[in-house]
């Protein structure tokens, strides 16, 4: 019902009322958890003398840890929401759909967290 109402309001909103399978929910939760963990590990590494190499996030970090964390969380949540809204759109006219991006994005995010954990062990 929500999907029908959203479709009538605006076709782009049609996916908002749809249910997502357990696999997609797990992927989304894992992305949010990894993103939050990345933010906390980054802040702790900065405290131990590391520097933020991402110039965009370094800018927000210069405004304080809370601003850094909120921007990181918002960017993650907004990205996930955009993918979910457009999840059934075909990528570049191929058979691949936008929703296939989320599992692929888990890889660099997980590798980033793994790298930060490694840095933890070397910066003690």
C-alpha positions as CSV (number, residue, x, y, z in Angstrom):
1,X,0.0,0.0,0.0
2,X,2.8,2.4,0.9
3,X,4.5,1.8,-2.4
4,X,1.3,2.5,-4.3
5,X,0.7,5.8,-2.5
6,X,4.4,6.8,-2.9
7,X,4.2,5.9,-6.7
8,X,1.2,8.2,-7.0
9,X,2.9,11.1,-5.3
10,X,6.1,10.7,-7.2
11,X,7.5,7.7,-9.2
12,X,10.9,8.1,-7.6
13,X,9.4,7.4,-4.2
14,X,7.9,4.1,-5.3
15,X,10.6,2.0,-3.7
16,X,10.2,3.6,-0.2
17,X,7.2,1.5,0.7
18,X,8.7,-1.8,-0.4
19,X,9.9,-4.4,2.0
20,X,13.5,-5.4,1.7
21,X,14.7,-9.0,2.2
22,X,16.8,-10.2,5.1
23,X,19.9,-10.2,3.0
24,X,19.5,-6.5,2.1
25,X,18.7,-5.6,5.7
26,X,21.9,-7.4,6.9
27,X,23.9,-5.6,4.3
28,X,22.5,-2.2,5.3
29,X,23.1,-2.9,9.0
30,X,26.6,-4.1,8.3
31,X,27.3,-0.9,6.3
32,X,26.1,1.3,9.1
33,X,28.0,-0.6,11.8
34,X,31.2,-0.5,9.7
35,X,30.8,3.2,9.0
36,X,30.3,4.0,12.7
37,X,33.2,1.8,13.6
38,X,35.3,3.5,10.9
39,X,34.4,6.9,12.4
40,X,35.3,5.9,16.0
41,X,38.5,4.2,14.9
42,X,39.5,7.3,12.8
43,X,38.9,9.6,15.8
44,X,40.9,7.3,18.1
45,X,43.8,7.1,15.5
46,X,43.7,10.9,15.2
47,X,44.0,11.1,18.9
48,X,47.1,8.9,18.8
49,X,48.8,11.1,16.2
50,X,47.5,9.9,12.8
51,X,46.1,12.3,10.2
52,X,42.9,12.1,8.1
53,X,44.0,11.7,4.5
54,X,40.5,12.3,3.0
55,X,40.4,16.1,2.4
56,X,36.6,16.3,2.7
57,X,36.5,14.4,6.0
58,X,39.6,16.3,7.2
59,X,37.6,19.5,6.7
60,X,34.8,18.3,8.9
61,X,37.2,16.9,11.4
62,X,38.6,20.4,11.8
63,X,35.2,21.4,13.0
64,X,35.3,18.8,15.8
65,X,34.7,15.1,16.4
66,X,30.9,15.4,16.7
67,X,30.6,17.2,13.3
68,X,32.9,14.7,11.8
69,X,30.9,11.8,13.1
70,X,27.5,13.3,12.2
71,X,28.6,14.1,8.6
72,X,30.1,10.6,8.2
73,X,26.9,9.0,9.5
74,X,24.7,11.3,7.3
75,X,26.7,10.6,4.2
76,X,26.4,6.8,4.8
77,X,22.7,6.9,5.5
78,X,22.0,9.2,2.6
79,X,23.9,7.0,0.2
80,X,22.1,3.9,1.4
81,X,18.7,5.7,1.1
82,X,19.6,6.8,-2.5
83,X,20.4,3.2,-3.5
84,X,17.2,1.9,-1.9
85,X,15.1,4.5,-3.7
86,X,16.7,3.5,-7.0
87,X,17.3,-0.1,-6.3
88,X,15.6,-1.5,-9.3
89,X,17.1,0.9,-11.8
90,X,19.3,-0.8,-14.4
91,X,22.9,0.4,-14.4
92,X,24.0,1.9,-17.8
93,X,21.5,-0.2,-19.7
94,X,22.9,-3.5,-18.5
95,X,21.1,-6.2,-16.5
96,X,22.8,-5.1,-13.3
97,X,20.6,-3.1,-10.9
98,X,21.5,-0.4,-8.5
99,X,20.8,-2.6,-5.5
100,X,23.9,-4.7,-6.5
101,X,26.1,-1.8,-5.5
102,X,25.6,-2.2,-1.7
103,X,27.2,-5.6,-1.3
104,X,30.2,-4.4,-3.5
105,X,30.6,-1.3,-1.3
106,X,31.0,-3.5,1.8
107,X,34.4,-4.7,0.6
108,X,36.3,-1.4,0.7
109,X,34.5,-0.4,3.9
110,X,35.5,-3.6,5.6
111,X,39.1,-3.3,4.3
112,X,39.2,0.3,5.6
113,X,38.2,-0.9,9.1
114,X,40.7,-3.8,8.9
115,X,43.4,-1.3,8.0
116,X,42.5,1.0,10.9
117,X,42.6,-2.0,13.3
118,X,46.1,-2.8,11.9
119,X,47.1,0.8,12.5
120,X,45.9,0.5,16.0
121,X,48.4,-2.3,16.7
122,X,51.3,-0.2,15.2
123,X,50.5,3.1,16.9
124,X,50.4,1.9,20.5
